[in-house]
Amino acid sequence: IGSNPLEIVQLPSTIRNCETVQDLILSIYLNLNISYEREQYFLTERRILSARNDDVSAINDDALNMFLREPIVYLASDKIEEHESAHHTYK
């Protein structure tokens, strides 16, 4: 944080020390590894911030692996292939 690597930063008392990434995930997303109905915005109202994309990817993988149900993968596309016989009306 900042340009002084020896600088000591005081974190708010609401931030807990976690020994593992799993502990961090469970402290932010309470009972993520327990199956029950949650409020609609349970995941979107909480965040884990990280400075590196590699860390974000690893945290996401760990969090997804904590869910008890089978994952559902939704595929996305960022272009539409045009065919000669295709109509050019998109909805």
Backbone torsions as a table, in degrees:
resi	resn	phi	psi	omega
1	ILE	NA	122.3	-179.7
2	GLY	75.6	-162.3	-176.1
3	SER	-102.2	-2.9	-179.1
4	ASN	-106.4	103.7	-177.6
5	PRO	-66.4	-14.9	179.7
6	LEU	-95.1	-1.4	-179.2
7	GLU	-65.6	137.0	178.3
8	ILE	-98.8	129.0	-178.0
9	VAL	-110.2	128.8	176.8
10	GLN	-88.4	121.1	177.0
11	LEU	-91.9	151.7	177.9
12	PRO	-59.0	153.0	-177.9
13	SER	-65.9	-17.4	179.5
14	THR	-74.7	-14.7	177.7
15	ILE	-87.6	126.4	-178.0
16	ARG	-101.6	152.4	172.3
17	ASN	-78.6	130.0	179.7
18	CYS	-118.8	136.5	-178.0
19	GLU	-81.1	-29.1	-178.7
20	THR	-131.7	164.8	176.1
21	VAL	-63.1	-36.9	178.6
22	GLN	-62.1	-40.6	176.4
23	ASP	-61.8	-41.2	178.1
24	LEU	-62.1	-47.7	-179.7
25	ILE	-59.2	-46.7	-178.1
26	LEU	-70.9	-23.2	176.5
27	SER	-77.2	-27.7	178.1
28	ILE	-88.6	-46.8	-178.8
29	TYR	-106.9	80.1	-174.3
30	LEU	-53.8	133.9	175.7
31	ASN	56.1	33.2	179.1
32	LEU	-60.6	-31.9	-177.0
33	ASN	-88.9	11.5	177.7
34	ILE	-116.1	133.0	-176.6
35	SER	-84.2	115.3	172.2
36	TYR	-165.1	163.4	-179.4
37	GLU	-70.2	135.4	180.0
38	ARG	-118.7	164.4	175.2
39	GLU	-64.2	157.2	-175.7
40	GLN	-56.7	-38.6	-173.8
41	TYR	-101.9	22.3	-176.5
42	PHE	-53.2	-48.0	-176.9
43	LEU	-81.7	-36.3	-173.6
44	THR	-76.8	-14.8	179.5
45	GLU	-90.0	0.6	-177.7
46	ARG	-127.0	151.7	-178.5
47	ARG	-145.9	148.7	167.9
48	ILE	-119.2	119.0	-178.0
49	LEU	-93.4	142.7	178.1
50	SER	-146.7	148.1	-177.6
51	ALA	-86.3	-17.6	-175.6
52	ARG	-119.3	137.4	179.2
53	ASN	-61.8	-35.3	177.7
54	ASP	-60.1	-42.0	178.8
55	ASP	-66.6	-41.2	179.0
56	VAL	-59.7	-45.4	-179.8
57	SER	-62.1	-43.1	179.9
58	ALA	-65.9	-42.2	178.9
59	ILE	-64.7	-43.2	177.4
60	ASN	-59.2	-45.1	179.1
61	ASP	-60.6	-45.1	179.8
62	ASP	-62.8	-42.9	-180.0
63	ALA	-65.2	-44.7	179.5
64	LEU	-62.6	-34.8	178.9
65	ASN	-71.2	-14.2	179.7
66	MET	-83.2	-19.7	177.3
67	PHE	-63.7	142.3	-177.3
68	LEU	-83.3	-26.2	-177.1
69	ARG	-87.1	165.7	176.0
70	GLU	-66.8	139.6	179.4
71	PRO	-72.4	151.3	173.9
72	ILE	-115.3	125.4	-178.8
73	VAL	-103.3	124.7	176.6
74	TYR	-104.4	122.4	-179.2
75	LEU	-90.2	147.1	179.6
76	ALA	-128.4	158.2	178.3
77	SER	-134.2	143.0	179.8
78	ASP	-111.4	10.4	174.3
79	LYS	-151.6	159.8	178.7
80	ILE	-115.9	128.0	176.4
81	GLU	-80.2	133.6	178.1
82	GLU	-100.0	136.0	175.0
83	HIS	-111.5	154.8	-179.3
84	GLU	-57.4	-37.0	-177.4
85	SER	-89.3	1.4	-176.5
86	ALA	-75.0	142.6	172.1
87	HIS	-79.4	147.7	-176.4
88	HIS	-98.4	35.8	175.7
89	THR	-110.5	119.4	179.9
90	TYR	-116.5	139.4	179.1
91	LYS	-109.7	NA	NA
